[in-house]
């Protein structure tokens, strides 16, 4: 578990140094996996109707409800690795 957390933290730093910015769908996936891995299931109120970005982020994270944080961490690390290659 300690190794997974270290890999997760490293991946969260590595994502900032990608050569190219990923497409919006991939960015939402990264966001949702990061939030699920670090905080668990979505919490708090859904953003307002006119907050399109906030709503998209909330809904992407909400789709991962029930996924164990460890699984989200593994998927996040794997996705960052594919983006770095």
Residue pairs with C-beta under 8 A, 6 or more apart in sequence:
1 70
4 70
4 73
4 74
4 77
5 73
7 73
7 77
8 37
8 38
8 73
8 76
8 77
11 76
11 77
11 80
11 81
12 34
12 76
12 80
14 80
14 84
15 30
15 80
15 83
18 83
18 84
21 27
22 30
22 83
26 79
26 83
28 56
28 57
28 60
29 60
29 79
30 76
30 79
30 80
31 57
31 60
31 61
32 57
32 60
32 61
32 63
32 64
33 64
33 72
33 73
33 75
33 76
33 79
34 72
34 76
35 42
35 61
36 61
36 64
36 67
36 69
36 72
37 69
37 70
37 72
37 73
37 76
38 69
39 69
40 69
41 64
41 65
41 66
42 58
42 61
42 62
42 64
42 65
46 55
46 58
46 59
47 54
47 55
47 57
47 58
48 54
48 55
49 55
64 72
